[in-house]
Amino acid sequence: MMANDKTMKEAVFAAGCFWGVESSFQALEGVKATTVGYTGGKVKNPSYELVCTGITGHAEAVKVIYDASVVSYEQLLNTFFTSHDPTTLNRQGPDVGTQYRSAIYFADESEREAAESIIEELNESGKFSSKIVTEVTNKSDFYDAEEYHQDYYQKRGLTGCAI
């Protein structure tokens, strides 16, 4: 099936360092484009250096453009939850700070409900040894990261992210 304006959607996720998370989404059939950047903060057009200080309130995030006739929002959520540890507050591996928080930025009520539902299912399943701390919050301004961050793993011949 060919993508059209009605089936093309956008989703935004934060899950620690955006390089590996972007790579995880790029591997999904139906994902048409990804952009790494910053969202959830209070400063307009922040730089990587400023976001790294933690004072802007932004999270490193990935914007995913996808064809909903090929890949569902729920499939994106599953990829999100397998690409990082959603039980660590403001931390992924060695990266520590609010800019590395786990967050889902929803665009509408159905996305919010889907995110909250999968969190509840995962918490009840025992898949993780601790409770999920992922924020579920309204989508806000998204600022593209600097060019050298875009497609970082692809540019370097690397694959995936290990958690």
DSSP file (Angstrom, degrees, kcal/mol; ACC not computed):
  #  RESIDUE AA STRUCTURE BP1 BP2  ACC     N-H-->O    O-->H-N    N-H-->O    O-->H-N    TCO  KAPPA ALPHA  PHI   PSI    X-CA   Y-CA   Z-CA
    1    1 A M              0   0    0      0, 0.0     2,-0.3     0, 0.0    68,-0.0   0.000 360.0 360.0 360.0 138.1    0.0    0.0    0.0
    2    2 A M        -     0   0    0      1,-0.1     2,-0.1    67,-0.0    67,-0.0  -0.593 360.0-115.0 -83.1 141.2    1.3    3.5   -0.9
    3    3 A A        +     0   0    0     -2,-0.3     2,-0.3     4,-0.1    -1,-0.1  -0.470  38.3 177.6 -72.0 144.1    1.7    6.1    1.9
    4    4 A N    >>  -     0   0    0     -2,-0.1     4,-1.5     1,-0.0     3,-1.1  -0.868  47.4 -88.5-138.3 176.5   -0.5    9.1    1.6
    5    5 A D  T 34 S+     0   0    0     -2,-0.3    -2,-0.0     1,-0.3    -1,-0.0   0.800 123.9  55.0 -57.9 -29.6   -1.1   12.2    3.7
    6    6 A K  T 34 S+     0   0    0      1,-0.2    -1,-0.3     3,-0.0    -3,-0.0   0.773 112.7  40.6 -77.1 -25.0   -3.8   10.4    5.8
    7    7 A T  T <4 S+     0   0    0     -3,-1.1    61,-3.8    60,-0.1     2,-0.5   0.586  92.2  96.3 -99.8 -10.2   -1.5    7.5    6.8
    8    8 A M  E  <  +A   67   0A   0     -4,-1.5     2,-0.3    59,-0.2    59,-0.2  -0.689  53.6 169.8 -82.7 127.4    1.6    9.5    7.5
    9    9 A K  E     -A   66   0A   0     57,-3.0    57,-2.5    -2,-0.5     2,-0.4  -0.831  26.5-134.1-132.9 168.5    2.0   10.3   11.2
   10   10 A E  E     +A   65   0A   0     -2,-0.3     2,-0.3    55,-0.2    55,-0.2  -0.984  19.1 179.3-128.5 137.4    4.6   11.7   13.6
   11   11 A A  E     -A   64   0A   0     53,-2.3    53,-3.4    -2,-0.4     2,-0.4  -0.971  12.4-152.4-134.3 151.2    5.6   10.4   17.0
   12   12 A V  E     +AB  63 105A   0     93,-0.8    93,-2.3    -2,-0.3     2,-0.3  -0.991  16.7 172.9-131.0 130.6    8.2   11.7   19.5
   13   13 A F  E     -AB  62 104A   0     49,-2.1    49,-3.0    -2,-0.4     2,-0.4  -0.973  17.8-158.2-135.0 146.6   10.1    9.6   22.0
   14   14 A A  E     + B   0 103A   0     89,-2.9    89,-2.8    -2,-0.3    47,-0.2  -0.996  24.5 153.4-123.9 131.5   12.9   10.3   24.5
   15   15 A A  E     - B   0 102A   0      1,-0.6     2,-0.2    45,-0.5    87,-0.2  -0.162  63.0 -75.6-153.2  48.0   14.9    7.3   25.7
   16   16 A G  S    S+     0   0    0     85,-1.0    -1,-0.6    44,-0.3    85,-0.1  -0.628 107.0  17.6  90.5-153.3   18.4    8.4   26.7
   17   17 A C  S  > S-     0   0    0     -2,-0.2     4,-1.0    75,-0.2     3,-0.4  -0.327  73.9-141.2 -55.8 127.9   21.1    9.2   24.1
   18   18 A F  H  > S+     0   0    0      1,-0.2     4,-2.4     2,-0.2     5,-0.2   0.651  85.0  76.3 -74.0 -14.8   19.2    9.7   20.9
   19   19 A W  H  > S+     0   0    0      1,-0.2     4,-1.8     2,-0.2   134,-0.3   0.956 101.7  36.1 -62.9 -52.7   21.7    8.0   18.5
   20   20 A G  H  > S+     0   0    0     -3,-0.4     4,-1.9     2,-0.2    -1,-0.2   0.869 116.4  53.7 -69.7 -36.6   20.8    4.4   19.4
   21   21 A V  H  X S+     0   0    0     -4,-1.0     4,-1.9     2,-0.2    -1,-0.2   0.913 107.5  51.4 -64.5 -42.3   17.2    5.1   19.8
   22   22 A E  H  X S+     0   0    0     -4,-2.4     4,-2.4     1,-0.2    -1,-0.2   0.927 108.1  52.6 -58.5 -44.6   17.0    6.6   16.3
   23   23 A S  H  X S+     0   0    0     -4,-1.8     4,-1.1     1,-0.2    -1,-0.2   0.876 105.6  54.4 -59.9 -39.9   18.7    3.5   14.9
   24   24 A S  H  < S+     0   0    0     -4,-1.9     3,-0.3     1,-0.2     4,-0.3   0.905 111.6  43.9 -61.7 -42.5   16.1    1.3   16.5
   25   25 A F  H >< S+     0   0    0     -4,-1.9     3,-1.7     1,-0.2    -2,-0.2   0.878 106.7  60.2 -71.2 -37.1   13.3    3.2   14.9
   26   26 A Q  H 3< S+     0   0    0     -4,-2.4    -1,-0.2     1,-0.3    -2,-0.2   0.774  97.1  62.3 -60.9 -25.4   15.0    3.4   11.5
   27   27 A A  T 3< S+     0   0    0     -4,-1.1     2,-0.3    -3,-0.3    -1,-0.3   0.618  83.8  99.1 -76.6 -12.5   15.1   -0.5   11.4
   28   28 A L  S X  S-     0   0    0     -3,-1.7     3,-1.6    -4,-0.3     2,-0.2  -0.600  78.4-122.0 -81.5 131.4   11.2   -0.6   11.4
   29   29 A E  T 3  S+     0   0    0     -2,-0.3     3,-0.1     1,-0.2    -2,-0.1  -0.514 100.8  34.1 -64.4 135.8    9.4   -1.2    8.2
   30   30 A G  T 3  S+     0   0    0      1,-0.3    37,-2.8    -2,-0.2     2,-0.6   0.177  83.5 120.0  99.9 -16.2    7.0    1.8    7.7
   31   31 A V  E <   -C   66   0A   0     -3,-1.6    -1,-0.3    35,-0.2    35,-0.3  -0.747  37.5-179.6 -81.4 120.4    9.3    4.3    9.3
   32   32 A K  E     -     0   0A   0     33,-2.4     2,-0.3    -2,-0.6    34,-0.2   0.764  59.5  -4.6 -94.4 -29.6    9.9    6.9    6.6
   33   33 A A  E     -C   65   0A   0     32,-1.7    32,-3.0     2,-0.0     2,-0.3  -0.985  53.6-159.7-161.7 152.9   12.2    9.4    8.4
   34   34 A T  E     -C   64   0A   0     -2,-0.3     2,-0.4    30,-0.2    30,-0.2  -0.983   4.6-171.1-134.6 149.8   13.7   10.1   11.8
   35   35 A T  E     -C   63   0A   0     28,-2.0    28,-3.3    -2,-0.3     2,-0.3  -0.991  14.4-144.5-138.2 130.2   15.1   13.3   13.2
   36   36 A V  E     +C   62   0A   0     -2,-0.4   109,-3.0    26,-0.2     2,-0.3  -0.730  42.5 119.4 -92.8 147.7   17.0   13.6   16.5
   37   37 A G  E     -CD  61 144A   0     24,-2.6    24,-3.1    -2,-0.3     2,-0.4  -0.882  55.2 -68.5-173.5-156.2   16.5   16.7   18.6
   38   38 A Y  E     +CD  60 143A   0    105,-2.5   105,-2.7    -2,-0.3     2,-0.3  -0.966  42.6 160.3-129.4 137.1   15.4   18.3   21.8
   39   39 A T  E     +CD  59 142A   0     20,-1.7    20,-2.9    -2,-0.4   103,-0.2  -0.969  47.9  48.0-150.0 163.6   12.0   18.6   23.3
   40   40 A G  S    S+     0   0    0    101,-0.6     2,-0.1    -2,-0.3   102,-0.1   0.604  84.1 112.6  84.0  12.2   10.2   19.2   26.6
   41   41 A G        -     0   0    0    100,-0.3    16,-0.3     2,-0.1    -1,-0.2  -0.387  69.0-123.8-111.8-171.2   12.3   22.2   27.6
   42   42 A K  S    S+     0   0    0     14,-3.1     2,-0.4    -2,-0.1    15,-0.1   0.368  79.5  84.9-116.5   3.0   12.0   25.9   28.2
   43   43 A V  S    S-     0   0    0     13,-0.4     2,-0.3     0, 0.0    -2,-0.1  -0.907  73.9-126.0-110.9 134.3   14.6   27.4   25.9
   44   44 A K  S    S-     0   0    0     -2,-0.4    -2,-0.1     1,-0.2    99,-0.0  -0.574  86.3  -2.6 -77.8 139.0   14.0   28.1   22.2
   45   45 A N  S    S-     0   0    0     -2,-0.3    -1,-0.2     1,-0.1     2,-0.0   0.902  85.7-166.9  50.5  55.0   16.5   26.6   19.7
   46   46 A P        -     0   0    0      0, 0.0     2,-0.2     0, 0.0    -1,-0.1  -0.337  11.9-131.1 -71.1 153.9   18.8   25.0   22.3
   47   47 A S     >  -     0   0    0      1,-0.1     4,-2.7    98,-0.1     5,-0.2  -0.602  24.1-110.1 -95.1 163.2   22.2   23.7   21.3
   48   48 A Y  H  > S+     0   0    0      1,-0.2     4,-2.5    -2,-0.2     5,-0.2   0.917 119.8  53.4 -56.8 -44.9   23.6   20.3   22.3
   49   49 A E  H  > S+     0   0    0      1,-0.2     4,-0.6     2,-0.2    -1,-0.2   0.894 111.1  45.3 -60.3 -41.1   26.1   21.9   24.6
   50   50 A L  H >>>S+     0   0    0      1,-0.2     3,-1.0     2,-0.2     5,-0.6   0.918 111.8  51.0 -70.3 -43.2   23.3   23.8   26.4
   51   51 A V  H ><5S+     0   0    0     -4,-2.7     3,-1.7     1,-0.3    -2,-0.2   0.896 103.5  61.0 -59.6 -39.6   21.0   20.8   26.6
   52   52 A C  H 3<5S+     0   0    0     -4,-2.5    -1,-0.3     1,-0.3    -2,-0.2   0.720  93.6  64.0 -62.1 -21.7   23.9   18.8   28.1
   53   53 A T  H <<5S-     0   0    0     -3,-1.0    -1,-0.3    -4,-0.6    -2,-0.2   0.751 102.2-134.1 -72.2 -22.2   24.0   21.2   31.1
   54   54 A G  T <<5S+     0   0    0     -3,-1.7     3,-0.4    -4,-0.5    -3,-0.1   0.363  78.0 107.9  85.9  -5.5   20.5   20.1   32.1
   55   55 A I      < +     0   0    0     -5,-0.6    -4,-0.1     1,-0.2   -13,-0.1   0.663  67.2  61.7 -82.7 -14.2   19.4   23.7   32.6
   56   56 A T  S    S-     0   0    0     -6,-0.4   -14,-3.1    -5,-0.2   -13,-0.4   0.734  97.1-131.4 -83.2 -20.8   17.1   23.9   29.6
   57   57 A G        +     0   0    0     -3,-0.4     2,-0.1     1,-0.3    -2,-0.1   0.437  59.3 138.0  84.6  -0.6   14.8   21.1   30.7
   58   58 A H        -     0   0    0    -20,-0.1     2,-0.4    -7,-0.0    -1,-0.3  -0.381  43.8-144.2 -77.5 155.8   15.0   19.4   27.2
   59   59 A A  E     - C   0  39A   0    -20,-2.9   -20,-1.7    -3,-0.1     2,-0.4  -0.913  26.4-109.8-111.2 146.1   15.3   15.7   26.6
   60   60 A E  E     + C   0  38A   0     39,-3.1   -45,-0.5    -2,-0.4   -44,-0.3  -0.662  57.4 172.8 -68.8 127.2   17.3   14.2   23.8
   61   61 A A  E     - C   0  37A   0    -24,-3.1   -24,-2.6    -2,-0.4     2,-0.4  -0.860  34.0-132.2-140.0 167.3   14.5   12.8   21.6
   62   62 A V  E     -AC  13  36A   0    -49,-3.0   -49,-2.1    -2,-0.3     2,-0.5  -0.993  11.9-151.7-126.3 127.1   13.7   11.2   18.3
   63   63 A K  E     -AC  12  35A   0    -28,-3.3   -28,-2.0    -2,-0.4     2,-0.5  -0.871  17.6-160.6 -94.4 127.4   10.9   12.4   16.0
   64   64 A V  E     -AC  11  34A   0    -53,-3.4   -53,-2.3    -2,-0.5     2,-0.6  -0.945  10.0-162.3-115.5 122.4    9.6    9.5   13.9
   65   65 A I  E     +AC  10  33A   0    -32,-3.0   -33,-2.4    -2,-0.5   -32,-1.7  -0.919  28.4 169.7-100.2 122.8    7.7   10.0   10.7
   66   66 A Y  E     -AC   9  31A   0    -57,-2.5   -57,-3.0    -2,-0.6     2,-0.8  -0.933  42.3-117.6-139.1 157.7    5.8    6.8    9.9
   67   67 A D  E >>  -A    8   0A   0    -37,-2.8     4,-2.6    -2,-0.3     3,-2.2  -0.846  21.9-159.5 -94.4 107.8    3.2    5.3    7.6
   68   68 A A  T 34 S+     0   0    0    -61,-3.8    -1,-0.1    -2,-0.8   -60,-0.1   0.619  89.1  65.2 -67.0 -12.2    0.4    4.1    9.9
   69   69 A S  T 34 S+     0   0    0    -62,-0.2    -1,-0.3   -39,-0.1     3,-0.1   0.596 115.0  30.4 -82.3  -9.6   -0.8    1.7    7.2
   70   70 A V  T <4 S+     0   0    0     -3,-2.2     2,-0.4     1,-0.4    -2,-0.2   0.744 130.2  24.2-112.3 -43.2    2.4   -0.2    7.6
   71   71 A V  S  < S-     0   0    0     -4,-2.6    -1,-0.4   -41,-0.2     2,-0.1  -0.992  74.8-138.4-131.0 134.3    3.5    0.3   11.2
   72   72 A S     >  -     0   0    0     -2,-0.4     4,-1.8    -3,-0.1     5,-0.1  -0.446  23.7-116.2 -89.4 162.6    1.2    1.1   14.1
   73   73 A Y  H  > S+     0   0    0      1,-0.2     4,-2.4     2,-0.2     5,-0.1   0.871 118.6  57.7 -61.0 -36.9    1.7    3.5   17.0
   74   74 A E  H  > S+     0   0    0      1,-0.2     4,-2.2     2,-0.2    -1,-0.2   0.877 103.7  51.7 -63.0 -37.7    1.6    0.4   19.3
   75   75 A Q  H  > S+     0   0    0      2,-0.2     4,-2.1     1,-0.2    -1,-0.2   0.885 108.6  51.4 -65.7 -37.7    4.5   -1.1   17.3
   76   76 A L  H  X S+     0   0    0     -4,-1.8     4,-2.7     2,-0.2    -2,-0.2   0.916 108.6  51.5 -62.9 -41.8    6.5    2.1   17.8
   77   77 A L  H  X S+     0   0    0     -4,-2.4     4,-2.6     2,-0.2    -2,-0.2   0.910 108.1  51.6 -61.3 -42.1    5.8    1.9   21.5
   78   78 A N  H  X S+     0   0    0     -4,-2.2     4,-1.1     2,-0.2    -1,-0.2   0.911 111.1  47.5 -61.5 -42.1    7.1   -1.7   21.6
   79   79 A T  H >X S+     0   0    0     -4,-2.1     4,-0.9     2,-0.2     3,-0.5   0.922 110.4  53.3 -63.8 -43.8   10.3   -0.6   19.9
   80   80 A F  H >< S+     0   0    0     -4,-2.7     3,-0.9     1,-0.2     4,-0.4   0.934 109.6  47.4 -54.6 -49.5   10.6    2.3   22.3
   81   81 A F  H 3< S+     0   0    0     -4,-2.6    -1,-0.2     1,-0.2    -2,-0.2   0.665 114.0  47.2 -74.0 -15.0   10.3    0.1   25.3
   82   82 A T  H << S+     0   0    0     -4,-1.1    -1,-0.2    -3,-0.5    -2,-0.2   0.496 102.3  65.0 -98.5  -4.7   12.9   -2.4   24.0
   83   83 A S  S << S+     0   0    0     -3,-0.9     2,-0.3    -4,-0.9    -2,-0.2   0.472 113.0   8.6 -96.4  -1.9   15.4    0.2   23.0
   84   84 A H  S    S-     0   0    0     -4,-0.4    79,-0.1    -3,-0.1   -68,-0.1  -0.957  83.7 -88.4-160.8 175.6   16.2    1.5   26.5
   85   85 A D    >   -     0   0    0     -2,-0.3     3,-1.1     1,-0.1     6,-0.2  -0.853  33.3-172.1 -96.9 104.5   15.6    0.8   30.2
   86   86 A P  T 3  S+     0   0    0      0, 0.0    47,-3.1     0, 0.0    48,-0.5   0.379  75.4  70.1 -79.7   7.3   12.4    2.6   31.1
   87   87 A T  T 3  S+     0   0    0     45,-0.3     2,-0.6    46,-0.1    44,-0.1   0.457  77.4  87.6-102.5  -1.7   12.9    2.0   34.8
   88   88 A T  S X  S-     0   0    0     -3,-1.1     3,-0.8     3,-0.2     2,-0.5  -0.876  75.8-132.5-103.3 124.6   15.8    4.3   35.4
   89   89 A L  T 3  S-     0   0    0     -2,-0.6     8,-0.1     1,-0.3    12,-0.1  -0.611  80.9 -17.4 -79.4 121.9   15.0    7.9   36.3
   90   90 A N  T 3  S+     0   0    0     -2,-0.5     7,-2.8     8,-0.1     2,-0.3   0.867 119.5  93.6  54.3  42.4   16.9   10.4   34.3
   91   91 A R  E <   -F   96   0B   0     -3,-0.8     2,-0.3     9,-0.4     5,-0.2  -0.955  44.1-179.8-163.0 140.2   19.5    7.9   33.3
   92   92 A Q  E >  S-F   95   0B   0      3,-2.4     3,-2.2    -2,-0.3   -75,-0.2  -0.896  71.8 -54.3-139.4 113.0   20.5    5.5   30.5
   93   93 A G  T 3  S-     0   0    0     -2,-0.3    -1,-0.1     1,-0.3    70,-0.0  -0.353 124.3 -11.8  56.7-128.2   23.6    3.5   31.1
   94   94 A P  T 3  S+     0   0    0      0, 0.0     2,-0.6     0, 0.0    -1,-0.3   0.594 115.6  98.2 -79.5  -9.2   26.5    5.9   31.8
   95   95 A D  E <   +F   92   0B   0     -3,-2.2    -3,-2.4     5,-0.1     2,-0.4  -0.703  53.6 179.9 -85.5 120.2   24.4    9.0   30.7
   96   96 A V  E     +F   91   0B   0     -2,-0.6    -5,-0.2    -5,-0.2     2,-0.2  -0.968  28.7  72.9-126.2 135.6   22.9   10.8   33.7
   97   97 A G  S >  S-     0   0    0     -7,-2.8     3,-2.1    -2,-0.4   -43,-0.1  -0.609  85.8 -81.6 142.5 161.1   20.7   13.9   33.7
   98   98 A T  G >  S+     0   0    0      1,-0.3     3,-1.6    -2,-0.2    -8,-0.1   0.755 120.3  69.9 -62.1 -23.6   17.1   15.0   32.9
   99   99 A Q  G 3  S+     0   0    0      1,-0.3   -39,-3.1   -48,-0.2    -1,-0.3   0.651  98.2  52.2 -68.6 -12.4   18.1   15.2   29.3
  100  100 A Y  G <  S+     0   0    0     -3,-2.1    -9,-0.4   -41,-0.2    -1,-0.3   0.139  83.9 133.4-106.8  17.7   18.3   11.4   29.2
  101  101 A R    <   -     0   0    0     -3,-1.6   -85,-1.0   -11,-0.2     2,-0.6  -0.186  61.6-113.2 -67.5 160.7   14.9   10.8   30.7
  102  102 A S  E     +B   15   0A   0    -14,-0.2    33,-2.7   -87,-0.2     2,-0.3  -0.857  51.4 156.3 -93.9 122.9   12.4    8.3   29.3
  103  103 A A  E     -Be  14 135A   0    -89,-2.8   -89,-2.9    -2,-0.6     2,-0.5  -0.999  36.6-152.0-152.8 146.6    9.4   10.1   27.9
  104  104 A I  E     -Be  13 136A   0     31,-2.8    33,-2.6    -2,-0.3     2,-0.8  -0.988  15.1-155.4-116.9 125.0    6.6    9.6   25.4
  105  105 A Y  E     -Be  12 137A   0    -93,-2.3   -93,-0.8    -2,-0.5    33,-0.2  -0.867  17.2-157.2-104.7 102.8    5.3   12.9   23.8
  106  106 A F  E     - e   0 138A   0     31,-2.1    33,-2.4    -2,-0.8     3,-0.1  -0.503  18.5-161.4 -87.4 150.0    1.7   12.2   22.7
  107  107 A A  S    S+     0   0    0     -2,-0.2     2,-0.3    31,-0.2    -1,-0.1   0.693  73.4   3.8 -97.3 -25.2   -0.2   14.2   20.1
  108  108 A D  S  > S-     0   0    0      1,-0.1     4,-2.1    30,-0.0     3,-0.3  -0.910  83.6 -86.8-153.1 177.2   -3.7   13.2   21.0
  109  109 A E  H  > S+     0   0    0     -2,-0.3     4,-2.7     1,-0.2     5,-0.2   0.846 120.1  56.3 -62.6 -36.9   -5.8   11.2   23.5
  110  110 A S  H  > S+     0   0    0      1,-0.2     4,-2.2     2,-0.2    -1,-0.2   0.885 108.7  47.4 -66.3 -36.6   -5.5    7.9   21.6
  111  111 A E  H  > S+     0   0    0     -3,-0.3     4,-2.4     2,-0.2    -1,-0.2   0.904 112.1  50.3 -68.4 -40.8   -1.7    8.1   21.8
  112  112 A R  H  X S+     0   0    0     -4,-2.1     4,-2.6     1,-0.2     5,-0.2   0.942 112.1  47.2 -60.6 -47.2   -1.8    9.0   25.5
  113  113 A E  H  X S+     0   0    0     -4,-2.7     4,-2.3     1,-0.2    -2,-0.2   0.894 111.7  50.4 -63.0 -40.8   -4.1    6.0   26.2
  114  114 A A  H  X S+     0   0    0     -4,-2.2     4,-2.2     2,-0.2    -1,-0.2   0.915 112.3  47.5 -63.3 -43.0   -1.9    3.6   24.1
  115  115 A A  H  X S+     0   0    0     -4,-2.4     4,-2.0     1,-0.2    -2,-0.2   0.936 114.0  45.5 -64.8 -47.2    1.2    4.8   26.0
  116  116 A E  H  X S+     0   0    0     -4,-2.6     4,-2.2     1,-0.2    -1,-0.2   0.866 112.0  53.6 -65.4 -35.5   -0.5    4.5   29.5
  117  117 A S  H  X S+     0   0    0     -4,-2.3     4,-2.6    -5,-0.2    -1,-0.2   0.927 109.3  46.0 -65.5 -46.2   -1.9    1.1   28.5
  118  118 A I  H  X S+     0   0    0     -4,-2.2     4,-2.8     2,-0.2     5,-0.2   0.870 111.3  53.2 -67.8 -34.5    1.4   -0.4   27.5
  119  119 A I  H  X S+     0   0    0     -4,-2.0     4,-2.7     2,-0.2    -1,-0.2   0.936 110.5  47.3 -63.0 -44.9    3.1    0.9   30.6
  120  120 A E  H  X S+     0   0    0     -4,-2.2     4,-2.3     2,-0.2    -2,-0.2   0.932 113.1  48.8 -61.3 -45.9    0.4   -0.7   32.8
  121  121 A E  H  X S+     0   0    0     -4,-2.6     4,-1.9     1,-0.2    -2,-0.2   0.927 113.2  46.8 -59.7 -46.3    0.8   -4.0   30.9
  122  122 A L  H  X>S+     0   0    0     -4,-2.8     4,-0.9     1,-0.2     5,-0.7   0.898 111.4  50.9 -65.6 -40.5    4.5   -4.0   31.2
  123  123 A N  H  <5S+     0   0    0     -4,-2.7     3,-0.4     1,-0.2    -1,-0.2   0.905 114.6  44.0 -62.5 -40.2    4.4   -3.1   34.9
  124  124 A E  H  <5S+     0   0    0     -4,-2.3    -1,-0.2     1,-0.2    -2,-0.2   0.777 105.7  63.4 -74.8 -26.5    2.0   -6.0   35.5
  125  125 A S  H  <5S-     0   0    0     -4,-1.9    -1,-0.2    -5,-0.2    -2,-0.2   0.736  97.4-132.2 -72.6 -23.2    3.9   -8.5   33.3
  126  126 A G  T  <5 +     0   0    0     -4,-0.9    -3,-0.1    -3,-0.4    -4,-0.1   0.586  64.0 134.7  79.4   9.3    7.0   -8.4   35.5
  127  127 A K      < +     0   0    0     -5,-0.7     2,-0.4     2,-0.1    -4,-0.1   0.873  69.5  46.0 -57.7 -37.8    9.2   -7.9   32.4
  128  128 A F  S    S-     0   0    0     -6,-0.5     4,-0.1     2,-0.1    -2,-0.1  -0.843  78.7-139.6-107.6 145.4   11.1   -5.3   34.3
  129  129 A S  S    S+     0   0    0     -2,-0.4     2,-0.3     2,-0.1    -1,-0.1   0.677  88.6  42.1 -77.7 -16.3   12.3   -5.7   37.8
  130  130 A S  S    S-     0   0    0      1,-0.0     2,-0.1    -3,-0.0    -2,-0.1  -0.834  99.4 -86.0-124.8 165.0   11.4   -2.2   38.7
  131  131 A K        -     0   0    0     -2,-0.3     2,-0.2   -44,-0.1    -2,-0.1  -0.418  48.8-104.5 -70.0 143.2    8.4    0.1   37.9
  132  132 A I        -     0   0    0    -13,-0.2   -45,-0.3     1,-0.1    -1,-0.1  -0.497  29.7-171.5 -69.1 133.1    8.5    2.0   34.7
  133  133 A V        +     0   0    0    -47,-3.1   -46,-0.1    -2,-0.2   -31,-0.1   0.206  32.9 141.6-110.9  12.5    9.3    5.7   35.2
  134  134 A T        -     0   0    0    -48,-0.5   -31,-0.3     1,-0.1     2,-0.2  -0.326  49.1-129.8 -58.8 129.5    8.6    6.9   31.6
  135  135 A E  E     -e  103   0A   0    -33,-2.7   -31,-2.8    -2,-0.1     2,-0.5  -0.593  13.9-158.3 -77.1 142.6    6.8   10.2   31.4
  136  136 A V  E     +e  104   0A   0     -2,-0.2     2,-0.3   -33,-0.2   -31,-0.2  -0.964  33.5 149.3-121.6 111.1    3.7   10.5   29.3
  137  137 A T  E     -e  105   0A   0    -33,-2.6   -31,-2.1    -2,-0.5     3,-0.1  -0.926  49.1 -77.3-144.5 161.1    3.2   14.1   28.4
  138  138 A N  E     -e  106   0A   0     -2,-0.3   -31,-0.2   -33,-0.2     2,-0.1  -0.257  54.4-102.1 -58.9 142.7    1.9   16.4   25.7
  139  139 A K        -     0   0    0    -33,-2.4     2,-0.2   -34,-0.1    -1,-0.1  -0.408  47.9-178.6 -61.9 141.3    4.0   16.9   22.6
  140  140 A S        -     0   0    0      1,-0.2    -1,-0.0    -3,-0.1   -35,-0.0  -0.689  41.2 -41.4-131.0-174.3    5.8   20.3   22.7
  141  141 A D        -     0   0    0     -2,-0.2  -101,-0.6  -100,-0.1     2,-0.5  -0.232  55.4-153.0 -54.3 136.8    8.2   22.2   20.5
  142  142 A F  E     -D   39   0A   0   -103,-0.2     2,-0.5  -102,-0.1  -103,-0.2  -0.965   6.0-162.7-116.6 127.8   10.8   20.0   18.9
  143  143 A Y  E     -D   38   0A   0   -105,-2.7  -105,-2.5    -2,-0.5    -2,-0.0  -0.949  22.8-121.2-113.7 122.7   14.2   21.4   17.9
  144  144 A D  E     -D   37   0A   0     -2,-0.5  -107,-0.3  -107,-0.2     3,-0.1  -0.324  28.1-123.6 -59.6 137.9   16.3   19.5   15.5
  145  145 A A        -     0   0    0   -109,-3.0     5,-0.1     1,-0.2  -109,-0.1  -0.317  45.5 -71.0 -73.4 166.7   19.8   18.6   16.8
  146  146 A E    >>  -     0   0    0      1,-0.1     3,-2.1     3,-0.1     4,-0.7  -0.183  50.2-106.2 -58.2 152.8   22.9   19.7   15.0
  147  147 A E  G >4 S+     0   0    0      1,-0.3     3,-1.2     2,-0.2    -1,-0.1   0.830 116.1  64.2 -54.2 -39.0   23.6   17.9   11.6
  148  148 A Y  G 34 S+     0   0    0      1,-0.3    -1,-0.3     3,-0.0    -2,-0.1   0.687 101.1  53.4 -65.0 -14.8   26.4   15.8   13.0
  149  149 A H  G X4 S+     0   0    0     -3,-2.1     3,-1.3  -113,-0.1    -1,-0.3   0.709  86.4 100.6 -85.9 -23.1   23.9   14.1   15.4
  150  150 A Q  T << S-     0   0    0     -3,-1.2     5,-0.1    -4,-0.7  -115,-0.1  -0.413 101.6  -6.7 -69.6 135.2   21.5   13.1   12.5
  151  151 A D  T 3> S+     0   0    0     -2,-0.1     4,-2.7     1,-0.1    -1,-0.3   0.836  85.2 165.6  52.1  36.9   21.8    9.4   11.4
  152  152 A Y  H <>  +     0   0    0     -3,-1.3     4,-1.0     1,-0.2     6,-0.2   0.889  69.1  43.1 -54.2 -49.8   24.8    9.1   13.7
  153  153 A Y  H >4>S+     0   0    0   -134,-0.3     5,-2.7     1,-0.2     3,-0.6   0.923 113.9  51.1 -66.6 -43.0   25.0    5.3   13.7
  154  154 A Q  H >45S+     0   0    0      1,-0.2     3,-1.4     2,-0.2    -2,-0.2   0.918 107.1  53.7 -59.6 -44.3   24.4    5.1    9.9
  155  155 A K  H 3<5S+     0   0    0     -4,-2.7    -1,-0.2     1,-0.3    -2,-0.2   0.760 114.8  41.8 -62.4 -24.3   27.1    7.6    9.1
  156  156 A R  T <<5S-     0   0    0     -4,-1.0    -1,-0.3    -3,-0.6    -2,-0.2   0.321 113.0-113.4-107.3   6.1   29.6    5.5   11.2
  157  157 A G  T < 5S+     0   0    0     -3,-1.4     2,-0.2    -4,-0.4    -3,-0.2   0.750  71.1 138.1  69.7  23.7   28.5    2.1   10.0
  158  158 A L      < -     0   0    0     -5,-2.7     2,-0.4    -6,-0.2    -1,-0.2  -0.606  38.8-148.8 -98.3 160.8   27.2    1.1   13.4
  159  159 A T        -     0   0    0     -2,-0.2  -135,-0.1     1,-0.1  -139,-0.1  -0.970  41.7 -25.3-131.3 148.9   24.0   -0.7   14.2
  160  160 A G        -     0   0    0     -2,-0.4     2,-0.4  -137,-0.1    -1,-0.1   0.406  65.9 -90.6  50.4 179.6   21.5   -0.7   17.0
  161  161 A C        -     0   0    0   -141,-0.2     2,-0.5  -140,-0.1    -1,-0.1  -0.996  28.6-139.9-131.7 132.9   21.8    0.2   20.6
  162  162 A A              0   0    0     -2,-0.4   -79,-0.1     1,-0.1  -142,-0.1  -0.825 360.0 360.0 -97.7 127.8   22.7   -2.3   23.4
  163  163 A I              0   0    0     -2,-0.5    -1,-0.1   -81,-0.2   -70,-0.1   0.360 360.0 360.0-117.1 360.0   20.8   -2.0   26.7
